[in-house]
Amino acid sequence: MSVIATLRCALVGAALISLAASADSALPVQPIAKSGNCPSGYSTSGAYCKPGAKARAALEKRGSCPSGYSTSGAYCLAGTQARPAVPKIGAGCPSGWSSSGDYCLRNR
């Protein structure tokens, strides 16, 4: 294989790895159960809040929002550095997750 062909393969591989890494780091934006007014970027759709084109991931708010999230009504909206979060059940978080108020955040 020529040097040019080898370089092309390396560049294509690096680009694919970069795309996969950025897709994995994005938090999923999906419909959430409606509790009062929908958060910013979402609209009412039956018993749900449906995300718009520029909506950020949202969680139902329990106490204060976890690190990396901001309050929007009865919800917590993910910021640019937000990690996946789940409501804390009991006193601790599962292995690989750390506590942030009433939530558990996935470790980096």
Protein Blocks (a to p, Z undefined) as FASTA:
>chain_A
ZZklmmmmmmmmmmmmmmmmmmmmpccddddddehjadehiacehjaccddfkbccdddd
ehjadehiacehjaccddfkbccddddehjbdcehiacehjaccddZZ
